[in-house]
Amino acid sequence: MKRLLMLAVSAALMSACGFSKPSTFYVLDDGAVPEQSVVSTDANRILIGIEPVFMPSYLDKPQIVIRQADDVTLTSSEFNRWAEQPADAFPRVLANAISARAGYPAAKQINMNRDLFPYRLYVEVLRFDASFDGQAVLDAWWTVMTDSGKLMRRARTTLTVPAGKTYADVVAAERKLLNDFGAVIADYAKNPAKAGK
């Protein structure tokens, strides 16, 4: 009798596992490759090194965060996740967005000697989330400094786009926000007259 009970419990557990909903994993970048290959002679053109990005702790999780209509409640889905932590993907995707706008290559995530980059970009994300059928929001401070520590630019940028109704829509909206953010920084970097202002 005990053996039959154990077999029944095991069968029930296996059945439950077999019918669990699979998770969907999303990436923050769109997977597009640059139109121009980076060759050794291009390496010296990479002017901006992007430091590790500060992200709020509510984004320090693999689950995609959704802001509810009351604007203060956050929920996350166990079945809709980032393929990598947003803080890890953010600087790489931002570098690609800056480069695409300014002329490839212009920026790169710092994962090597900082002295290779004449300018460094520091980003503090205040908010990066979305509401279904509402807005996706990116609110961030960004600072450009020279390799010697001279402050060139400090600004706060707040961007919004429609978020859509699904997790895929939210990911696409947040990807667009990051591309738009890169364009803002690239437009500043392309105009030396703004340096120091």
KEVOVEX-905946 format. One record per residue (C-alpha): residue number from 1; chain; x, y, z. Coordinates in steps of 0.1 Angstrom, whole numbers, plus 5000, padded with zeros to 4 digits. Layout:
KEVOVEX-905946
NUM / A / X / Y / Z
...
//
This chain:
KEVOVEX-905946
1 / A / 5000 / 5000 / 5000
2 / A / 5028 / 5024 / 5009
3 / A / 5046 / 5016 / 4977
4 / A / 5014 / 5023 / 4956
5 / A / 5010 / 5056 / 4974
6 / A / 5046 / 5066 / 4967
7 / A / 5041 / 5057 / 4930
8 / A / 5010 / 5077 / 4928
9 / A / 5027 / 5108 / 4943
10 / A / 5056 / 5104 / 4920
11 / A / 5033 / 5101 / 4890
12 / A / 5015 / 5132 / 4901
13 / A / 5047 / 5152 / 4905
14 / A / 5060 / 5141 / 4871
15 / A / 5027 / 5150 / 4855
16 / A / 5027 / 5185 / 4871
17 / A / 5063 / 5191 / 4858
18 / A / 5053 / 5179 / 4823
19 / A / 5026 / 5205 / 4821
20 / A / 5044 / 5235 / 4835
21 / A / 5044 / 5266 / 4813
22 / A / 5077 / 5272 / 4796
23 / A / 5094 / 5306 / 4801
24 / A / 5101 / 5330 / 4773
25 / A / 5134 / 5349 / 4773
26 / A / 5139 / 5383 / 4757
27 / A / 5170 / 5402 / 4747
28 / A / 5173 / 5440 / 4750
29 / A / 5192 / 5443 / 4717
30 / A / 5177 / 5435 / 4684
31 / A / 5205 / 5413 / 4672
32 / A / 5213 / 5435 / 4642
33 / A / 5249 / 5436 / 4631
34 / A / 5267 / 5469 / 4622
35 / A / 5267 / 5478 / 4585
36 / A / 5305 / 5485 / 4587
37 / A / 5330 / 5460 / 4601
38 / A / 5354 / 5472 / 4627
39 / A / 5390 / 5468 / 4615
40 / A / 5421 / 5476 / 4634
41 / A / 5424 / 5511 / 4619
42 / A / 5389 / 5519 / 4632
43 / A / 5398 / 5511 / 4668
44 / A / 5412 / 5546 / 4675
45 / A / 5379 / 5562 / 4665
46 / A / 5361 / 5547 / 4695
47 / A / 5360 / 5578 / 4716
48 / A / 5334 / 5570 / 4743
49 / A / 5339 / 5543 / 4769
50 / A / 5307 / 5534 / 4787
51 / A / 5312 / 5527 / 4824
52 / A / 5291 / 5501 / 4843
53 / A / 5255 / 5515 / 4844
54 / A / 5238 / 5521 / 4878
55 / A / 5203 / 5505 / 4877
56 / A / 5177 / 5507 / 4905
57 / A / 5175 / 5475 / 4926
58 / A / 5139 / 5467 / 4914
59 / A / 5154 / 5459 / 4880
60 / A / 5181 / 5436 / 4894
61 / A / 5162 / 5405 / 4885
62 / A / 5156 / 5383 / 4854
63 / A / 5119 / 5388 / 4854
64 / A / 5105 / 5417 / 4832
65 / A / 5090 / 5443 / 4855
66 / A / 5056 / 5459 / 4847
67 / A / 5043 / 5490 / 4864
68 / A / 5006 / 5490 / 4872
69 / A / 4981 / 5517 / 4865
70 / A / 4984 / 5532 / 4900
71 / A / 5021 / 5541 / 4890
72 / A / 5035 / 5527 / 4923
73 / A / 5028 / 5490 / 4921
74 / A / 5053 / 5467 / 4903
75 / A / 5047 / 5432 / 4891
76 / A / 5069 / 5406 / 4874
77 / A / 5063 / 5374 / 4855
78 / A / 5081 / 5342 / 4862
79 / A / 5074 / 5332 / 4826
80 / A / 5086 / 5363 / 4808
81 / A / 5123 / 5370 / 4816
82 / A / 5154 / 5388 / 4803
83 / A / 5180 / 5365 / 4788
84 / A / 5206 / 5385 / 4807
85 / A / 5204 / 5411 / 4835
86 / A / 5194 / 5446 / 4822
87 / A / 5224 / 5461 / 4839
88 / A / 5247 / 5439 / 4818
89 / A / 5229 / 5444 / 4785
90 / A / 5223 / 5482 / 4789
91 / A / 5258 / 5496 / 4783
92 / A / 5264 / 5473 / 4753
93 / A / 5231 / 5481 / 4736
94 / A / 5236 / 5518 / 4744
95 / A / 5271 / 5517 / 4728
96 / A / 5256 / 5503 / 4697
97 / A / 5229 / 5529 / 4696
98 / A / 5254 / 5557 / 4700
99 / A / 5276 / 5543 / 4673
100 / A / 5247 / 5538 / 4649
101 / A / 5237 / 5575 / 4653
102 / A / 5272 / 5590 / 4654
103 / A / 5289 / 5569 / 4629
104 / A / 5302 / 5534 / 4637
105 / A / 5322 / 5529 / 4658
106 / A / 5319 / 5558 / 4683
107 / A / 5313 / 5541 / 4717
108 / A / 5320 / 5509 / 4735
109 / A / 5313 / 5493 / 4768
110 / A / 5344 / 5494 / 4790
111 / A / 5356 / 5459 / 4796
112 / A / 5393 / 5467 / 4790
113 / A / 5418 / 5494 / 4799
114 / A / 5399 / 5527 / 4806
115 / A / 5429 / 5547 / 4793
116 / A / 5420 / 5536 / 4757
117 / A / 5390 / 5559 / 4757
118 / A / 5394 / 5597 / 4757
119 / A / 5358 / 5602 / 4770
120 / A / 5339 / 5582 / 4795
121 / A / 5301 / 5580 / 4799
122 / A / 5285 / 5574 / 4832
123 / A / 5248 / 5566 / 4833
124 / A / 5225 / 5564 / 4864
125 / A / 5191 / 5550 / 4855
126 / A / 5163 / 5563 / 4876
127 / A / 5135 / 5544 / 4859
128 / A / 5133 / 5519 / 4831
129 / A / 5099 / 5501 / 4829
130 / A / 5065 / 5500 / 4812
131 / A / 5028 / 5497 / 4818
132 / A / 5006 / 5476 / 4796
133 / A / 4985 / 5498 / 4773
134 / A / 5004 / 5527 / 4788
135 / A / 5039 / 5541 / 4784
136 / A / 5074 / 5527 / 4786
137 / A / 5097 / 5552 / 4804
138 / A / 5135 / 5557 / 4805
139 / A / 5146 / 5583 / 4829
140 / A / 5183 / 5587 / 4834
141 / A / 5212 / 5610 / 4844
142 / A / 5242 / 5608 / 4821
143 / A / 5276 / 5624 / 4825
144 / A / 5305 / 5627 / 4800
145 / A / 5340 / 5632 / 4814
146 / A / 5374 / 5632 / 4798
147 / A / 5400 / 5606 / 4807
148 / A / 5416 / 5632 / 4830
149 / A / 5384 / 5638 / 4849
150 / A / 5372 / 5670 / 4834
151 / A / 5334 / 5673 / 4833
152 / A / 5321 / 5679 / 4798
153 / A / 5284 / 5673 / 4802
154 / A / 5259 / 5663 / 4828
155 / A / 5222 / 5660 / 4819
156 / A / 5190 / 5642 / 4827
157 / A / 5170 / 5627 / 4799
158 / A / 5135 / 5614 / 4802
159 / A / 5120 / 5595 / 4773
160 / A / 5086 / 5578 / 4768
161 / A / 5070 / 5556 / 4740
162 / A / 5038 / 5536 / 4739
163 / A / 5042 / 5502 / 4756
164 / A / 5016 / 5480 / 4739
165 / A / 4997 / 5451 / 4754
166 / A / 5022 / 5422 / 4755
167 / A / 5056 / 5414 / 4770
168 / A / 5070 / 5414 / 4734
169 / A / 5056 / 5449 / 4729
170 / A / 5071 / 5460 / 4762
171 / A / 5106 / 5447 / 4752
172 / A / 5103 / 5464 / 4718
173 / A / 5093 / 5497 / 4735
174 / A / 5122 / 5495 / 4760
175 / A / 5146 / 5487 / 4731
176 / A / 5134 / 5518 / 4713
177 / A / 5139 / 5539 / 4744
178 / A / 5174 / 5528 / 4746
179 / A / 5181 / 5535 / 4709
180 / A / 5165 / 5570 / 4714
181 / A / 5187 / 5575 / 4745
182 / A / 5218 / 5566 / 4724
183 / A / 5207 / 5591 / 4698
184 / A / 5205 / 5619 / 4724
185 / A / 5240 / 5612 / 4736
186 / A / 5254 / 5608 / 4701
187 / A / 5239 / 5641 / 4690
188 / A / 5257 / 5658 / 4718
189 / A / 5290 / 5640 / 4710
190 / A / 5288 / 5651 / 4674
191 / A / 5286 / 5687 / 4683
192 / A / 5319 / 5698 / 4699
193 / A / 5305 / 5733 / 4705
194 / A / 5284 / 5719 / 4734
195 / A / 5315 / 5706 / 4752
196 / A / 5317 / 5719 / 4787
197 / A / 5282 / 5734 / 4787
//
